[in-house]
Amino acid sequence: MPSALRHLLVSVFLTSLIPGKAQTDLDAMLERSVPNCNDVGLNALRIISRTYAAGDLDSTALVLAAWKKKCPDEPAFRVDLLLHLETDSAVRPLLNEQGFAWLWVYANMASLPLEVLQREAPVFHDLMSFTRPWANELRLKYAPGTLEYDLCTTYGPDPGHLFQRLQDPDFPDMDLRIRYAEEVAKYTDLGELHGSLFTGIWLPTGDLEPLGSHPTFGFQIGGKRRQLSYDLTVAFNFGSSGQVYNAKRNIDADSTQRTSYFFGTEASVDFGWDILDRGAHEIQVNAGVGYMGFDAFEAEKDVEDMAGSTAVLDLSAGLTYRRYLTSWSYLGLQVKYHYVDFAKSGIVDMHSSPITVRVMYGGLVNLRKQNGITALRYKYRQ
């Protein structure tokens, strides 16, 4: 290494060891302002608001190009789209996957209270006060029903307008409708937790007639994904029998006794498959497997196995109609036939099967699904 260069490097190294100078340089580096996209957006907005007001669209386009290069974010996209509408340029190429995502961001942020936007997203807030009047003005030059008119309405008075229009069969852009349907499907395909409460009636048939009909109360807990539902169902049936009937105290009893007592229970795993899904109306075919039973005698304190309990295999099938009150709650009516043979319990000699009729109130929950569908303004189950 040449001697002169070596001396220079040593001098630089020694200078860097001087505490005051080193600390000053470090503080300057740490405190140096680093421009971010908020800064870029605010500065671009100040310039564009002046160039646009002066009718200088060429300068507006130049500023926008520099803005998009530094920060290709939603505000830049919004100004780009409105400038295309101002100059009668084709807007369809802008509505690619990223552009659609920016539309989604705008529709949902523009629906927030202005004070929240001013505090949390100042660039978005300030730009909206510029772009909303611009879009309202542009809307006058396009015919209702066109894509351009719908975009102006979205960026003007109604942020959710385009997503609502995309659900209309007469929307002019089929590719955009398909893109919207694909985005919706990302959420509608998600599973949901399901729960319901029900009340109704337990109806005997054939040689079960002496037991009489009984009010029933119960609940379901499970899930639903696409057309398939799956639930654990628990039900209780109350009230005295319609007539006195014969039953054993337990399977080992030598003889039957006369009784009018009845307390029934059911537990099953049930599956449902949607065979009709039209807006708020849904019809399911159901099948279940579990057990059904009843006590023929009231249990005595400190006396076991003397209640005459029947518990037999229950194979059930039926139909459920649901009327959705909202996208996430419903009223339902269910009718099921239960194939059981109580005689197999050894307690009673009854072979016929009951029918249950239930009125249900239920709900489905998946917060990610709810937020996504709500954000897309999709009319789900409505």
C-alpha positions in Angstrom: 0.0 0.0 0.0 1.5 3.4 -0.9 2.6 5.5 2.0 0.4 8.5 1.3 -2.7 6.3 1.1 -1.8 4.6 4.3 -1.4 7.9 6.1 -4.8 9.1 4.8 -6.6 6.0 6.1 -5.0 6.3 9.5 -6.1 10.0 9.7 -9.7 9.1 8.8 -9.7 6.4 11.4 -8.3 8.6 14.1 -10.8 11.4 13.2 -13.7 8.9 13.6 -12.6 8.2 17.2 -13.1 11.9 18.3 -16.2 11.5 20.5 -17.9 14.8 19.7 -17.7 14.5 16.0 -18.7 10.8 15.9 -21.7 11.5 18.2 -22.8 14.4 16.1 -22.7 12.4 12.8 -24.6 9.5 14.5 -27.3 11.8 15.8 -27.7 13.3 12.4 -28.1 9.9 10.7 -30.6 8.7 13.3 -32.7 11.9 13.2 -32.6 12.3 9.4 -36.1 12.4 8.0 -36.9 9.4 5.7 -39.7 10.1 3.3 -42.4 7.5 3.3 -45.5 7.0 1.0 -47.6 9.3 3.2 -45.1 12.1 2.6 -44.9 11.3 -1.1 -48.7 11.1 -1.4 -49.3 14.4 0.4 -46.7 16.2 -1.7 -48.1 14.7 -4.9 -51.6 15.8 -3.9 -50.5 19.4 -3.3 -49.0 19.5 -6.8 -51.8 17.6 -8.6 -54.5 19.7 -7.0 -52.8 22.8 -8.5 -52.1 21.4 -12.0 -55.6 19.9 -12.3 -57.2 23.1 -11.2 -55.2 24.9 -13.9 -56.3 22.4 -16.5 -52.7 21.2 -17.0 -53.4 17.5 -17.4 -50.0 16.8 -18.9 -48.2 18.0 -15.8 -50.8 16.1 -13.7 -49.9 13.0 -15.6 -46.1 13.6 -15.1 -46.5 14.0 -11.3 -48.7 10.9 -11.2 -46.2 8.8 -13.1 -43.5 9.8 -10.6 -45.9 9.1 -7.7 -46.8 5.6 -9.0 -43.1 4.8 -9.5 -42.2 5.7 -5.9 -45.5 4.4 -4.2 -47.8 2.3 -6.3 -50.5 2.4 -3.6 -54.3 2.9 -3.5 -54.2 6.8 -3.6 -52.0 6.7 -6.7 -54.3 4.1 -8.3 -57.3 6.3 -7.6 -55.9 9.4 -9.2 -54.7 7.3 -12.2 -58.2 5.9 -12.7 -59.9 9.2 -12.5 -57.3 10.8 -14.9 -58.1 8.0 -17.4 -61.8 8.9 -17.0 -61.1 12.6 -17.4 -59.2 11.9 -20.7 -61.6 9.3 -22.0 -58.9 6.6 -21.9 -59.8 3.0 -21.4 -60.0 2.1 -17.7 -60.5 -1.7 -18.1 -56.8 -2.4 -18.3 -56.4 -0.8 -14.8 -58.9 -3.2 -13.3 -56.5 -6.2 -13.0 -56.1 -8.2 -9.8 -54.2 -5.5 -8.1 -56.6 -2.8 -9.3 -59.6 -4.8 -8.0 -57.8 -5.0 -4.7 -57.4 -1.2 -4.6 -61.1 -0.8 -5.3 -61.8 -3.1 -2.3 -59.6 -1.0 -0.1 -61.2 2.2 -1.2 -64.8 1.0 -0.8 -64.1 -0.1 2.8 -61.9 2.8 4.0 -64.3 5.4 2.4 -67.1 4.0 4.6 -65.2 4.8 7.8 -66.0 8.0 9.8 -64.0 11.0 8.5 -62.4 11.6 11.9 -61.0 8.0 11.9 -59.6 8.5 8.4 -58.1 11.9 9.3 -56.4 10.3 12.3 -55.3 7.0 10.9 -55.0 7.6 7.2 -54.3 11.3 6.5 -53.3 10.8 2.9 -56.5 8.9 2.2 -58.6 11.5 3.9 -57.1 14.5 2.2 -57.1 12.8 -1.2 -60.8 11.8 -0.8 -61.7 15.5 -0.3 -60.1 16.1 -3.7 -61.2 12.9 -5.6 -64.8 12.7 -4.5 -65.8 16.1 -6.1 -63.8 15.2 -9.1 -65.6 11.8 -9.5 -69.0 13.6 -9.0 -68.2 15.9 -11.8 -67.0 13.1 -14.1 -70.2 11.1 -13.5 -72.1 13.7 -15.5 -70.3 12.8 -18.7 -71.1 9.1 -18.6 -74.4 7.2 -19.2 -75.9 5.2 -16.3 -75.3 1.5 -16.6 -71.8 1.9 -18.0 -68.7 0.8 -16.2 -67.3 4.3 -16.3 -70.5 5.7 -14.6 -70.3 2.9 -11.9 -66.7 3.8 -11.2 -67.5 7.5 -10.9 -70.4 6.7 -8.5 -68.1 4.5 -6.4 -65.4 7.2 -6.1 -68.1 9.8 -5.7 -71.3 9.5 -3.6 -71.5 5.7 -2.9 -68.3 3.8 -2.2 -70.1 0.4 -2.2 -71.8 1.0 -5.5 -69.6 -1.0 -7.8 -69.7 -4.2 -5.7 -73.5 -4.0 -5.6 -73.6 -3.5 -9.3 -71.3 -6.5 -9.9 -74.1 -8.7 -8.6 -76.6 -7.5 -11.3 -76.9 -9.9 -14.3 -76.9 -6.9 -16.6 -73.5 -5.6 -15.5 -71.7 -4.8 -18.8 -68.2 -6.3 -17.9 -68.4 -10.1 -17.6 -64.7 -10.4 -16.8 -65.0 -8.1 -13.9 -68.1 -10.0 -12.7 -66.1 -13.2 -12.8 -63.3 -11.6 -10.9 -65.8 -10.4 -8.3 -67.4 -13.9 -8.1 -63.9 -15.4 -7.5 -63.2 -13.0 -4.7 -66.6 -13.7 -3.1 -66.0 -17.5 -3.4 -62.8 -17.1 -1.3 -65.1 -16.3 1.6 -68.3 -18.2 0.9 -66.2 -21.4 0.7 -65.1 -20.9 4.3 -66.7 -23.1 7.0 -68.7 -21.7 9.8 -69.5 -22.7 13.4 -73.2 -23.5 13.8 -75.5 -23.5 16.8 -79.2 -23.6 17.2 -82.0 -24.0 19.8 -85.2 -25.7 19.0 -88.6 -26.6 20.4 -91.3 -28.8 19.0 -93.2 -32.0 19.4 -92.5 -35.7 19.6 -95.2 -37.7 17.8 -95.8 -41.4 18.3 -96.9 -43.8 15.6 -98.3 -47.4 15.7 -97.9 -49.2 19.0 -96.2 -46.1 20.4 -99.6 -44.4 20.6 -100.1 -45.0 24.3 -97.0 -42.9 25.0 -98.8 -39.9 23.5 -97.2 -36.8 22.0 -94.7 -34.8 24.0 -93.2 -31.3 23.8 -89.5 -31.3 23.0 -86.6 -28.9 23.6 -83.0 -29.2 22.6 -80.0 -27.7 20.9 -77.5 -28.3 18.1 -73.8 -27.5 17.9 -71.6 -28.1 14.9 -70.6 -26.5 11.6 -71.4 -25.9 8.0 -69.2 -25.6 4.9 -70.7 -25.1 1.5 -73.7 -27.4 1.2 -72.8 -29.7 4.1 -73.9 -29.3 7.7 -72.8 -31.5 10.6 -74.1 -31.2 14.1 -74.4 -32.9 17.5 -78.1 -32.8 18.4 -79.4 -33.2 21.9 -83.1 -33.2 22.8 -85.4 -33.8 25.8 -89.0 -34.8 25.6 -91.3 -34.0 28.5 -94.8 -34.9 29.9 -96.8 -37.8 31.1 -97.8 -40.5 28.6 -101.1 -40.3 26.8 -102.3 -43.6 28.3 -101.1 -46.0 31.0 -98.7 -48.6 29.5 -96.7 -51.6 30.6 -93.0 -51.5 31.2 -90.3 -53.3 33.3 -88.3 -51.5 36.0 -85.2 -53.0 34.4 -84.2 -55.7 32.0 -83.9 -58.3 34.7 -87.4 -57.7 36.2 -89.7 -60.7 36.0 -92.8 -58.8 35.2 -94.1 -55.5 33.8 -95.8 -52.7 35.8 -98.4 -50.2 34.8 -97.0 -46.6 34.4 -97.9 -43.3 32.9 -94.5 -41.7 33.4 -92.4 -40.6 30.5 -89.1 -38.6 30.1 -87.4 -38.9 26.8 -83.9 -38.1 25.6 -82.1 -38.1 22.3 -78.5 -37.6 21.2 -77.3 -38.0 17.6 -74.8 -36.9 15.0 -76.7 -35.3 12.2 -75.7 -34.4 8.6 -77.5 -32.1 6.3 -77.1 -31.4 2.6 -78.5 -28.4 0.9 -80.8 -29.4 -2.0 -82.1 -25.9 -2.5 -80.4 -22.6 -1.9 -82.2 -19.5 -3.2 -81.4 -16.2 -1.5 -82.7 -16.4 2.0 -84.4 -19.8 1.5 -82.6 -23.1 2.1 -83.8 -26.7 2.1 -81.7 -29.5 3.5 -82.1 -33.2 3.4 -81.0 -34.7 6.8 -79.7 -38.0 8.1 -78.6 -38.9 11.6 -77.3 -41.7 13.8 -77.4 -41.8 17.6 -79.7 -43.1 20.3 -83.2 -42.4 21.5 -84.7 -43.5 24.8 -87.1 -42.7 27.6 -87.6 -43.5 31.3 -90.8 -45.4 32.0 -90.6 -44.7 35.8 -89.5 -41.8 37.9 -86.1 -42.5 39.4 -86.1 -43.2 43.1 -83.5 -41.6 45.4 -80.6 -43.9 46.2 -82.1 -46.7 44.0 -80.2 -47.5 40.8 -81.4 -49.1 37.6 -85.1 -49.0 38.5 -86.3 -46.2 36.1 -87.2 -48.5 33.2 -84.7 -46.8 30.9 -84.8 -47.6 27.2 -81.9 -46.5 25.0 -81.8 -47.9 21.5 -80.2 -47.1 18.2 -81.8 -44.2 16.3 -81.4 -43.8 12.6 -83.2 -40.7 11.4 -84.0 -39.0 8.1 -85.9 -35.8 7.3 -86.0 -32.4 5.8 -85.1 -28.9 7.2 -86.3 -25.6 5.8 -84.3 -22.5 6.8 -85.4 -18.9 6.3 -82.4 -16.6 6.9 -83.3 -13.5 8.8 -79.8 -12.1 8.2 -76.8 -13.6 6.5 -75.9 -15.3 9.7 -79.1 -16.2 11.5 -82.2 -18.1 10.6 -85.6 -19.6 11.6 -86.1 -23.2 10.6 -88.6 -26.0 10.5 -87.5 -29.6 10.6 -89.4 -32.8 10.2 -87.7 -36.1 10.9 -88.6 -39.8 11.0 -86.7 -41.8 13.6 -86.3 -45.5 12.9 -86.1 -47.0 16.4 -87.2 -50.3 18.0 -87.8 -49.7 21.8 -88.6 -53.4 22.2 -84.8 -54.1 21.8 -84.3 -52.5 25.2 -86.2 -55.3 26.9 -88.2 -52.7 28.9 -91.3 -52.3 26.7 -92.9 -54.2 23.8 -93.1 -51.3 21.3 -91.7 -51.6 17.8 -93.0 -48.5 16.0 -91.1 -45.3 15.2 -91.8 -41.6 16.3 -91.7 -38.5 14.2 -90.3 -35.2 15.5 -91.3 -31.7 14.3 -89.0 -28.9 15.4 -89.0 -25.1 15.1 -85.4 -23.9 15.2 -83.6 -20.6 15.7 -79.9 -20.8 14.7 -76.8 -18.9 13.7 -73.5 -19.3 12.0 -70.2 -17.7 12.9 -66.9 -17.2 11.1 -65.6 -13.7 11.7 -63.2 -13.8 8.7 -66.0 -14.9 6.4 -68.4 -12.3 7.8 -65.9 -9.4 7.5 -64.9 -10.5 3.9 -68.5 -10.8 2.7 -69.6 -7.6 4.3 -66.6 -5.8 2.8 -67.5 -7.0 -0.6 -71.2 -5.9 -0.1 -72.3 -9.4 -1.2 -75.9 -10.3 -0.6 -75.2 -13.5 1.1 -78.3 -15.7 2.0 -80.5 -12.6 1.3 
